[in-house]
Amino acid sequence: MFYDRTKIYVKAGNGGNGAVSFRREKYVPLGGPDGGDGGRGGDIILVADEGLRTLVDFRYKRHYKGDRGEHGQGKDRHGKSAEDLILRVPVGTIVKDAETGEILADFTKHGQREVVAKGGRGGRGNARFISNTNKAPTVAERGEPGEERWLLLELKLLADVGLVGFPNVGKSTLISKVSAARPKIADYPFTTLVPNLGVVRVEEESFVMADIPGIIEGAHTGAGLGLEFLRHVERTRLLLHVLDISGSEGRDPVQDFEIINRELREYSPALAERPMLVVPNKIDLPGSEDNLARLREHLRDKYEIFPISAATGQGLKELLYRVVQILPQLPPVEFTASPDEHRVVKAKKDERFKIELRDDGTYVITGKEIERHAAMAFLATEDGLMRFQNILKAMGINDALKERGIEEGDRVLIGDLELEWTEGGY
């Protein structure tokens, strides 16, 4: 099954907690702190694999979670970092942040790797908090939460040659004759609903050909699933514009040529400038000679024309040899043809923190930095509570709450952490 778009959720592993521990050995009455650090959580990494042609694996599993790092232990034993979670995607996949639209990765080469969610760092053990004023700290850090986000995966086929044209002009028949691809073929429009890929071999040379489902007038606005099909043309190096030169469907092939080119231009001006060979098909049928003469007159020397009959094989050899001659001169198309679509949209930088007063009188504090501090806070000891209070004070949160009119006994929520305000703080 061809599957070229999906949405998945990724959650990198949390870091392991740091340990609170002290040396307890015979004849060492004042053993210092020896709590080890927690290990790093596992990253979520996408890797491009040229052996994959579809995103169908992500259809049946959409949630991926990395392992957390091991917790630190006494005797300065640090927790082991978690293994990264590797997810393989086809070459040609674009990865976007579902919330911001930011393009996180554009996989154009086999083996390309991108970290799409970073694992949380391990919390520090109490051995890391010793100071001149506190020789026996009872504070540590919990592991940092791993990044989490929804991702949009969109596959754009990477092929050397793309077949474009109206439905039922013989594109599927052509690819079936010159490669091992076996698309569904029938004598009615829109038989092909998904792109087909085939490897074409010409003596010692070979190239990848993509049969793009038929494009119709208005495709650039989405008519006839046009946007679904047109984006697969973007990364082909050479276009073969296939026409029904016999006019057997009651259409004018010269007019068809102009309509398809206009759709390509409206979708992406750069795509309309892609090298193109014109391939009048069905020259074995009545009426083809007159239409071919009209087409030559209309195009003059602007495009090379290779008349064929995909059904009988007439003209295929000449066409394929010309393709093999042209391809070495064309660079690979590594990025999308539309500059606007490929532009990386950066999310607006958030404020350091925000304070919201709910109807029930609860103050809710949000912000990436403060929520991370809250998640890692170690509040089981007086040292740990004091450290977190100092962080809130240093960030200006206490002053901001006072300006908002907070009173004794009011609740304060930071992430999953619930605190109660007192005159001295929390």
Secondary structure, DSSP 8 states (H G I E B T S, - for coil): ----EEEEEEE----------B--BTTBTT--B----------EEEEEETT----THHHH--EEE-------BTTTB-------EEEEEETTEEEEETTT--EEEE--STT-EEEEE--------GGGG--SS-SS-----------EEEEEEEE----SEEEE-STTSSHHHHHHHHSS------SSTT---S-EEEEEEETTEEEEEEE-----TTGGGTGGGHHHHHTTTTT-SEEEEEEETT-TTS--HHHHHHHHHHHHHHH-HHHHTS-EEEEEE-TTSTTHHHHHHHHHHHHTTSSEE---BTTTTBTHHHHHHHHHHHGGGS----S-S-HHHHS--------S-EEEE-TTS-EEEE-HHHHHHHHH---SSHHHHHHHHHHHHHTTHHHHHHHTT--TT-EEEETTEEEE-BTTB-
